[in-house]
């Protein structure tokens, strides 16, 4: 019997105007929505789209200052560029495919190319205001979800030239959103590092860089480096390179026209290839590429006319050429590195010796590990990874269907009961579950071979596919889902130690989160309220009246699958794992996971809390 399908005729074909399409398919324009917990959530893309226009003004030599404010969910950005042409203020923010980026003389090597950015911000904001100040005159317009609600006539002004944009993300699209100021801080520092001479102001703080990518590495490196940062600059290209004395993996910060390409692209690939080739030729030795690049920390920035990105969110460069009919990206980056890095190594023999020694040490360690790695991979296959430890999802990071790759999540759980509840409730398209067997090993101070010799770590590494870096990371969000008790907290620390010891870029690139699950359930016959803190519990008790039923969840295994769907679905609460950029990872791990020092004992004693009052209140 044929399967019945819906009718398909002229009435099935619909035409949407620009704002309706953006609001119906926001993922096409800003990637995933999120609630602000992740660095790549939509509310930060909205800020970036407005900021990119202001940065383009600076790059064209107009305006050296940008002021940013984020207060009570409202974002405002004021630049001192040329100002939007007054007769086109409304069109620029509300007519798709309208803008100055199509004129290569007006905007050379800009970030935005498609005339979409501020239109998307406008359509996805419950309040959007734009004002342009130009040659003593001002034009202002106000919108609600893309609809023009108020337009001013041209007015005289004493304001300096430039553009002011203010918006509030629409909370019907960005549910329960909140801004993490550390993410905005990082975004603004990136803009400062990539635009020397520009000054940014954010909520009372100033961001300015004199040494570009050298400053960027100095701010982001945690721990010791083997040699002073190599800083190379040319026309439309800038590099900063060093090797870490503490990290095992490669770590890159790559940019195109000021855009942070978190997924790399052709420029980063060309850089990785050219560094190996240049070093091989300098030392006249056929080093293995992995030995050359292991522990490298580098930043690369290129400026390209009409760059081709692989998505509207511009996280990966796809351009093979730097200009139509021009030099290939591979040749452009390769030629620059071959000449300038080779010259630097000849002029700085101490740095050259340090690099050679590091490569030889990496080679020695690789050969020692080769046998262990082979056995570990075979063991991972024999253990039926996908059937026992990992319940996989159908969508992975190499898929680009509806931008769902950005939503891919793996929950790392303790025990079968918790993983069982999440497995029954999860979205099988985007959410995977990895089940731990007891507490992982404390790997602080241990070598990389422990990753292959320890079954738990070996299988987790294989599940994430991060053995050779983040290029093939299978899940955008790595979520630690443990109980909120002492044992659960300890497991969190052990997992974070594993990531920070061997794969710090997984944390630095904001892929790791802690799942927040309720501590209490407060309910009466009419309503159930889940509470994530004691303060929320007290508020729920007050709301529901006398003697509601109060349940304290002591472990994730106590939460039924029917209840879990509330906590890992659209209302999921994730706490990002953030590293203080001023902190040394090794010092931090030594403090928390090293031998029980007097300093740590004193901290525990000073901060010990006994929660007898809460327990007594629950019993009563």
N, C-alpha and C positions, 0 to 999 in steps of 0.2 A: 504494500500500500504506500503510495507516494506521500511524503511528508508535506503537510499543509504549510504554505508560506504566506506572509502578509502581501497585500496588494501593492503593486508598484506601478504608479501612473503619474500623470502630470501633477497631481496634487501632492505627490511625495517629494517633489523637488522644491526646496525652499531657498530663498535668498535672504541672507542676513546682512544688516548694515555692519560697519566696522566695529562698533562697540559691542553689539550683540555677539558677534563672532569671537571677540577677545574674551568676553565674559563666559561664553559657553565652552570655549576651548583655551583656557588660560595657559595650560601646559605648553602649547605651541609657542607661546610668547615669552614666558618667564620660567619654564621648567616646572618643578614640583611646587605645590603651594606651601605645605608645612605650617607650623605655628610659630616659627622663629627660633626653634631649638637648634636647627642646623645652619651652618654657614651659607649653604646654597638654597635656603628656603626663599620663597617668592618675595617676601617683604624686603629682603636685602637686594634682590634683583631690581625691585622698584627704585630703591635708593641709587643703585648703580646706574640705571638707565638715565636718571636725571643728572647724576654726577658726570657721566661720560660726556654729556653735552657741554658742561662747564669746563671739563678737562680739554675738550677739543678747542674751546676758545683760547685757553692758555697756550696750547700747542701752536695755535695760529698767531701767537704773540699779543693776545688781547687779554689783559687782566692777570695779575699775579697773586690774587687772593680769592679764596672761596670760604664762605661761612656756612656751617652745617649745624642744625639743632634737631634733637629728637627729644620731645617731651610729651608725656601722657599719650603716646601713640601717634603723635603728629610729627611729621618730618618737614623741615624747611631747609632750602638750599639757596644761597645767594652768591652769584658770581659777579665779577666785574669785567666781563668781556664786552663784546660789541653790542649786546642786546639783540633780541629778535626783531627783525624789521617790523615796525609798528603795524603796518597794514596786514601782516600775515600772522599775528600772534595767535589768533583763534585757529587758523588753518593748521599751523605747525603742531598743535597739540590735539587736534580733533579730526583731521583729514588724513586718512591712511595714504602712504606713499607720497607725502608732502614734506619737504624739508630742504635744508641747504646742503645735505651730504651728497646730493646727486651732482653738485657743481664741484669738480675736483680742484678748481682754483680757489673756491671759498673755503673748502675743508680738505686739505691734503693729509693723507695718512691718518684719518680719523678712525674712531672705534665704530661709531654707528654708520651704517650704510643703507639701511632698508627703510628709513622713515617710519619706524614702528615704535621705538622706545617710549617716548613721552605719551604717545597715544595709548599704549598699554597701561601706563601708570594712571592716566586719566580715567580710562574705562574701569579699572580695578580699584578705584578710590571712591569712598563715599563723599569725600570733599577734596577738590583739586582747584588750586588757585595759581594763576600765572600772571606775572607782571613783568613788562619789559620797559627798561629805562634807556632812552636813546636821545642824545643831543638835546637835553632839557625837556623832553616830553615823555609821558608815561601812558601805557595802555595796559588795562587789567581785565581779566576775565575769570569767572568762577564757574565750576562745573560740579555736577553730582552724578557719579557713575557714568561719566562721558557725556551727559546732557548739559548743554549750556544753560545756566540759570541766571547769570548776570553778566553784563558787559558794560564797561565804562567807556565814555567818550575820551578822546585824547585830552590829556591834562598836562599843564606845566609842572615841572618838578625840578628840585635842586639835587636829586639823587644822582650819583655817578652812574655812568653807563653800565649796563649789565642786565641780568635776568634773575627774577626771584620766583621760586616754585615752592608751594606748600601743599601737602596732601596727607590724608588719613586713609590707610588701607581699608578696604571694605570688609568689615567683620562678618558679613554673610558669606564671603569667599575665603578669607583667612580667619578661620574659626579660632577664637581665644588666642589670638596672636600676641606675642610680646617680643620686644627687641632685646637682644643680648648685646650690651654695649661693647663687650670684648670683640665681637665680630665687626662692628662698625669701626672700632679702633684699628683693627687689622686692615680693613678695607682702605681707610684713610692713610695709614702708613704706607701701604702699597702705592697709592697715588702719589704720595710725597717722594718716595724713593725713585719712582719712575719719571718724575717731573722736577728735577732740581731747579730751585729758584721759585717754586710755587710754595705758598704758605696756606695751610688749611687750619681752620678753627672749628672745634667741635666741643660744645658744652663746656667752654672755659679752657680747653687744652689746645695747644698749638702743635702742628705737624709740619716739619720742614727738614729737608735733607740736602746736604752739600756734596755728598760723595755717592749718590745713586745706589747702585746695586751692592757696592761695598758696604754701605750702611745697612742695606737690607739683610745681607748675610750676618753681619755683626749682631744685629738685633735678634735674628732667628736662630742662630747657632747656640746650642746648649752643650757645654762641656768643652774639652780641649780640642784644638786643631793642630795638625802636624806642621804647618808652615803658614806664613802670613798670606792673607787673601790675595790672589792674583786678580787684578782689576784691569780690564781691557775695554777701551772705548773706540768706536769708529763711527762713520756716518751711517746712521740707521741701525746700529747694532751696539750692544753693550753686554759684557760678560763679567761675572765674578766667580772664582773657583777656589776651592780648597779641599782637603781631605780631613775627615774626622778621625780622632784618635780613639773614639768610644763607640761609634755606630757601626753597624754591619751592612746596612743597605745603602742604596743610592738615594739622594734627596735633591729634588729640583724645584726651582721657582721659575716658571716661564711666563713670558708676557708678549703680547702683540699689540702695538699701538696703545700701550697702557692697560690693556685688558689682561687680567690674570687668567691664563689658560690652564686651569687646574688639571685637565686631562692631557696636557702637552700638545702634541701635533707634529707637523713636519719640521718646524724650527727646532723643537727639542730633540727629535730623532736625528736631525742633521748634526746637532751639537754633540750628542753622545757618540756618534760615529766619528766625527772629526777629531774629538779629543783622543780617542784610541789611536787613530791613524797618525796624528801628529806626535804623540808620545812614542809610538813604535819607531817612527822614523828618526826621532831625536836620539833615542838610545840605541837605534839599530838592532832592535830585538823584537822578535815576533811574540809579544806578550798576548796572553789570552784577554779578550775584551772585558770579561767579568773581573779579572784581577786588576785591571787599570781603573775600572769604575767603582769597584767596591769601596764603600765609605766616602765616596765623593759627595760634596755639598756644593751646589752650583746654582747660579741664576743667569738667565739669558733673556734679553729684551730685544726685539726687532721692531722696526717700523716699516710697514708695508702699505703700498697703495692698493686699495680695493682688495683687502684680505677676504679669503673665503673660509668661513667657519662652518663647522659641521652641525650647528644648531643656532637658533636665535639667541640662546643664552651665552654663546661664544666661549665655551670652555675648552674647545679643541680646534686648533688651526688645521685646515685642510689644504691651504694654498701650496701648490707645487712651484709656482713662480712668484717672484717679488714684484713683477709688473708684467702687463700683457706683452708677450714676445720677449721678455727680459730674462735675466739670469735665474736659474733654478734656485730654490731655497737651499738645496743641498750644496750647490756650488758657492752660493753667497756666504753661508755660514762656514762651510769648509775652508774656503780660501782665506777668510778672515782669521780663523783659528790657526791654520797652518802657518801663516806669516807671523802673527802677533804672539801666539803662545810659544812658538819656536824661538822667537827673538827674546822673549821674557826668560825662558829657561837658560838660554846662553848667557844672558846678563846676570842671572841669579843662580849660580851653581849650587848654593846651599839648598834652595828650594828643589832643584832638580834631583839632588841626592836624596832628599826626604821622600820625594815621589817614587824614586826607584826602589828605595828600601821598603816602602809601603807595598808596592806592587809585588816584590819578591816575597814579603811576608804573607800577602794574600794568596799568592801562588802555592806557597808551602801549606797553608791552612786548607786550601781547596783540595789539594791532593790527599791530605790526611782525611778529609771529609768525604771524598768521592765514593769510597766503598760504603761508608755508612749511609750516604744519601741514596745510593742505589738500593740497598736493603730496605731503607725506610719507605721508598716509593713502592717497592714490591709488597711490603707489609701493609701499606695503605690500601692497595688493590685487593689483597687477600682478605682483609677484614671487612669487605663489603661495606665500605664507607657510607654509601648512599642509602643503605638499608638499616644500618645499626646506629651510627652516631648522628647522621645528618638526614633530616627530612627536607629535601631541597624544594626550591620554588621553580616555577616555569619560566620566569623572566630573569635574564641576567644582564650585567652591565654592557655586554656587547650587542644587546638588542636595542633598538631605538623606537619601539612601538609606543606611540602616545607618550613618550618621555617617561614611561613607567620604570625604566632602568634606574632613574633617580630615586625611586621609591623602594628599590630592592633592599631588603632587611634580613639579617640573620640574628636570631635570638640565641644567645649562649646561656643555657639553663643548667641548674644543678639538680641532678636526680631525674628519675623517670616520671614522677607524678607531675612536676611542674611542666616538663617538656611535653607530657601527654596532653595536659589541658590546653597549652598554647597550640599544639599541633592540631587539635580538633577544632580550634576556633579561628586559626590564622587565615589570611588571604593566600591561597595556594599559588596565586600568580606572582606575588611579590615577596612573600614572607617565608623564610626557611628557619628551621630549628636545629640547633646542635646541642646534644645532651652530654654534659660532663659526667664522669664517673668519680664522685668524691672530690676532694680538694686537689687542684693541680700542684705541681712541684713549685717550690720557691726557687726560681731560676736566677735570682740576683747574683752577679759575679761569676756565673757559669758561662762557658763558651758556646758557640753556635751549634756544636754537635749534639748538645742536649736536646735541641729541637727535633733532631732526627731519632735520637735514642729513646726519648720519652714518647710513648704511644699517644698520649693525650695531645701533646703539642704538635706532634707530627700530623695527626689527623685534622687538627684545627687549622694548621698551616695549609694543608691540602684543600680543606673545605673553602678557605678564603682565597686560595690561589695567590699567595703573596710571597712565595719563596724567592722570586726574582724581582720583587718590587711591586708597586701598586698599579702598573700598567694593565694587568689582567685581573684586578680585584673584582670578585664576583658579586659583591654586595656593597651598595653605597653606604648603608648604615649597619654598623656592627654594634649590637645592643646586648649589654650584659644584664641578664635577667636573673638576679639572685634574691634570696630572702633578705628582708630588712632586719636581720638579727646578727649576732656576733659572727657566726659561721659564714653567713652570706656576705657580710662586709669583708671578711678575710678572703673569701674566694674572689671578690671584686679586686682586692689588692693584688692577689696572685696573678690574675689575668692581666691587670694593668702593668704589672712588673714584666710579664712576658712580652706584651706589646711594646713597652717603652725600651726594654733591653734589646730586642731584636728587630722591631719594626716601628721605630718612633714616628716615622712619617705617617703611619696610619692614624696616630693620635693628632699629630701636628696638622694634618689636613682635615681634621674635624669629621672623621668617620666613626668615632667611638662614642657611645652613649650609655647611660644607665637608665634602665626602665623603671619608671616610678609606678608602683602599684599601691592601692589603698591599704592603709593600716587598719581602718575601721569601716564597718558597715552599720549605719544607723537607719532604722526603718520602723514604720508603723503599718497599719493596714492599708494606708493610701499611698505612701511614698517611701522610696528607698534612696538614701544618700550615701555615696562612697566618700570617705574622708582620707586625705593623704597626710594629715598632721593632726596633732592634738587640738590645735586651734580650730581646724575645720570640724573636728568631732564636737567640740563644745558649741559651735555655731549651729550644727545640725540638730543637736539635742534641744537647743533653744527654739529652733524653728518648728520641730515636730511635736513639741509639747511634752507633757509629763510621761515619764517612764517609757520611752521608746526602746525597742530591742537593739542592743549594742553588741556587735561581734567584732572581736579583734583578730585579724588575720596574722598568724605567727609565721606562716610560710606560704609560698606560691602554690604549693600542692593542696592547700585548703580551699583555694578559690576554684569553683566549678567552671567547666568550659563555658556554660551559659553566661556566667559573670565575666569571664576573661574577655569575651568579645567586646565589652565596653572599654577595656584597658589597652588593647592592641589594635583597635580600629581607628576610626577618624578622630576620636578624642584621646589618642595615645599621648602620654606625657613622657617626654624624654629629657633627661638632663645631660647636656653635652660635657664631655671630659675635656677640660681646657688646661693648658700648661702655661704657667707664668713664663713669659719670654725671657725674664731676667734670671730664671732658675736653671741650675744645672741638673739635668736628668739623673746623672750618676750620683750627685750629692743627695737628691731627693729620694732616690731608691735606697741609697745607703742608710738614710735616716729612718725610713719606714720599714725596709725589708732586710736590713743588715743585722748585725749582732745587736743584742738588747743593750744599747748604750745608756749611760746615766742620763743623758739629755732627753732621750725618749721616755725613760721611766718618769722623769720629773714632769714632762708634758702630760702623760697619762694621768698622773696623780692630780695635777692642777685642773684637768678638764673632765675628771670623772663625774658622771651624773647618775644619781640613783632615782629611778622613776617610781618610787613607792606611791606617791600621791596619785598618779594616773591609775595604777593598778587598784588602789583602794577605792577610787571613784568608780571604776568599772564594776568591781565586786559589789559595791553599795548600790 
